[in-house]
Structures are given as structure tokens and as C-alpha cells.
Amino acid sequence: MTAHALEGIGGAARHAVTDAPLLAAIAARWSPRAFDPDRPLTASDLRPLLEAARWAASSNNLQPWRLAWALRGEAAFGRILGCLSEGNRTWAHRAGALLIGCTVLARPNGAPNRHAAHDLGQSLAQLAIQATADGIALHMMGGFDAAAARAALAVPDGIEPYTAVALGWPGDPALLDDALRARETAPRTRLSLDEVAPHGGWGG
Ligand SMILES: Cc1cc2nc3c(=O)[nH]c(=O)nc-3n(C[C@H](O)[C@H](O)[C@H](O)COP(=O)(O)O)c2cc1C
């Protein structure tokens, strides 16, 4: 599939401008804030996304990610929403689902798993790519209160909430206030490939 075969949310204008050809769902993924408040997301819609996360690689195949989720209308959705920063709540309340990405901190022998956050991120990246391919909008958030999320979701000891995620069918950006709507259409930027991927390291 080419980048043009997968239109993506917001169309080609939101596609990454890439220095090399990419898989369509990678080029089309971005982080919208406009979700359709009238089109619910179902557990069936989410299943392929969670399955994509499940099949991520991880250190020693420990699969430390734990993805606690709830659909809009469920009590746990309201509890997760209440943990988000005020700024994130202003748009995330229209999401069809909210998820808190957590990770198991220790290896089975009790030693810290220093790859735990890496592996959670990798599982969420796979989830995001699958979401994009399925036409589902997804926005990750660090702006939430991890201690509140622990209480809201009864997160067990040894598991740490790291990242919140809003998911839903794409909505009309007109639902957003002026400032957020401007961010919805702002150019997408990245550091240069040379800066993020120094060939041979930094030693010259
Ligand atoms: C770990 C993480 C935390 C983020 N936290 C927030 C957040 O709290 N609020 C928000 O609006 N966007 C948040 N974002 C979205 C980023 O701002 C966004 O991914 C970045 O600007 C790149 O844009 P793109 O995803 O559209 O390519 C977060 C993204 C990640 C991966």
C-alpha cells in the first residue's frame, strides 16, 4: 500500500513529509484532537489495536505493558478523564475510548526492568499504526496525574501508569476552540534525519 492509498485522518495534508517512502499507516499517523462525539467506539473496534500492541517485541519477551481502557459512557472512562490535565480534558472528553498505558517495573527475578518504558512505548506505537490503518484517531498524552490514575483504575503495586491515550472516530475540527483548531492544522515538523540518526555516532 502506498502513502496515497491510505488517505488518513484529515487527508494528505496531514501526512508526514518524508525523506524516504514509508508504510502508508506510518506516514498518515498523527495526533488529532477532534473526535466524533456521535459515533461510539466499540470493544470490537479496539480489539485489533490491542492485539497489535500485544504482538510488540519486548526485552526477554516480558511484555511488560498493561493497557487499561474504557469506552465512553462507562464509569471507568469518566474516572480516566478525571485524571487528565485540564487542557487535555477539553478535547479528550469526546474520545470514544480512553486508555492508560502502564508498565510492569520489575523483571520476574525482582530486578528493575530498565526496558519496561521502552517496551510500553513500542506496544503503543504498534497500537497507533494499527489504529491509523483502521481509520481510528489516536492521541497519546503525558498530561495526566499518574497517582490519580493508579487510584481510579486500582493499578496494582509494581505497575506504573505512564501514558494516557485518547482514541475515537475522527471528528469535525469545528468542534474545537480556535486555539486547538489552529493546532489541528499546524504544519507537522521533525528534527532532521541526520540529527536523530547520526551515522557512526557523534564521534566524527
Ligand atoms: C508520551 C507522549 C505524551 C504526549 N502528551 C501530550 C499531551 O499531554 N497533550 C497533547 O495534546 N499531546 C500530547 N502528545 C502528542 C504530541 O504532542 C505529538 O505526538 C507530537 O507533537 C507530534 O505530533 P504528531 O503525533 O501529530 O506527529 C504526547 C505524545 C506522546 C508520545
Ligand as a Chemical Component Dictionary entry (heavy atoms), coordinates in Angstrom:
data_LIG
# 
_chem_comp.id                   LIG 
_chem_comp.type                 NON-POLYMER 
_chem_comp.pdbx_formal_charge   0 
_chem_comp.three_letter_code    LIG 
# 
loop_
_chem_comp_atom.comp_id 
_chem_comp_atom.atom_id 
_chem_comp_atom.alt_atom_id 
_chem_comp_atom.type_symbol 
_chem_comp_atom.charge 
_chem_comp_atom.model_Cartn_x 
_chem_comp_atom.model_Cartn_y 
_chem_comp_atom.model_Cartn_z 
_chem_comp_atom.pdbx_ordinal 
LIG C1  C1  C 0 4.373  10.317 25.522 1  
LIG C2  C2  C 0 3.580  11.404 24.837 2  
LIG C3  C3  C 0 2.961  12.380 25.598 3  
LIG C4  C4  C 0 2.167  13.364 24.978 4  
LIG N1  N1  N 0 1.455  14.243 25.758 5  
LIG C5  C5  C 0 0.532  15.043 25.174 6  
LIG C6  C6  C 0 -0.374 15.780 25.978 7  
LIG O1  O1  O 0 -0.393 15.695 27.210 8  
LIG N2  N2  N 0 -1.272 16.589 25.341 9  
LIG C7  C7  C 0 -1.312 16.705 23.983 10 
LIG O2  O2  O 0 -2.156 17.442 23.474 11 
LIG N3  N3  N 0 -0.476 15.984 23.186 12 
LIG C8  C8  C 0 0.434  15.145 23.745 13 
LIG N4  N4  N 0 1.246  14.363 22.967 14 
LIG C9  C9  C 0 1.187  14.455 21.493 15 
LIG C10 C10 C 0 2.451  15.086 20.930 16 
LIG O3  O3  O 0 2.435  16.480 21.168 17 
LIG C11 C11 C 0 2.557  14.753 19.432 18 
LIG O4  O4  O 0 2.726  13.366 19.269 19 
LIG C12 C12 C 0 3.730  15.498 18.794 20 
LIG O5  O5  O 0 3.511  16.883 18.783 21 
LIG C13 C13 C 0 3.971  15.036 17.363 22 
LIG O6  O6  O 0 2.810  15.227 16.595 23 
LIG P1  P1  P 0 2.134  14.030 15.781 24 
LIG O7  O7  O 0 1.831  12.918 16.760 25 
LIG O8  O8  O 0 0.857  14.627 15.218 26 
LIG O9  O9  O 0 3.098  13.591 14.734 27 
LIG C14 C14 C 0 2.049  13.397 23.560 28 
LIG C15 C15 C 0 2.700  12.405 22.800 29 
LIG C16 C16 C 0 3.440  11.418 23.422 30 
LIG C17 C17 C 0 4.073  10.331 22.565 31 
# 
loop_
_chem_comp_bond.comp_id 
_chem_comp_bond.atom_id_1 
_chem_comp_bond.atom_id_2 
_chem_comp_bond.value_order 
_chem_comp_bond.pdbx_ordinal 
LIG C1  C2  SING 1  
LIG C2  C3  SING 2  
LIG C2  C16 DOUB 3  
LIG C3  C4  DOUB 4  
LIG C4  N1  SING 5  
LIG C4  C14 SING 6  
LIG N1  C5  DOUB 7  
LIG C5  C6  SING 8  
LIG C5  C8  SING 9  
LIG C6  O1  DOUB 10 
LIG C6  N2  SING 11 
LIG N2  C7  SING 12 
LIG C7  O2  DOUB 13 
LIG C7  N3  SING 14 
LIG N3  C8  DOUB 15 
LIG C8  N4  SING 16 
LIG N4  C9  SING 17 
LIG N4  C14 SING 18 
LIG C9  C10 SING 19 
LIG C10 O3  SING 20 
LIG C10 C11 SING 21 
LIG C11 O4  SING 22 
LIG C11 C12 SING 23 
LIG C12 O5  SING 24 
LIG C12 C13 SING 25 
LIG C13 O6  SING 26 
LIG O6  P1  SING 27 
LIG P1  O7  DOUB 28 
LIG P1  O8  SING 29 
LIG P1  O9  SING 30 
LIG C14 C15 DOUB 31 
LIG C15 C16 SING 32 
LIG C16 C17 SING 33 
# 
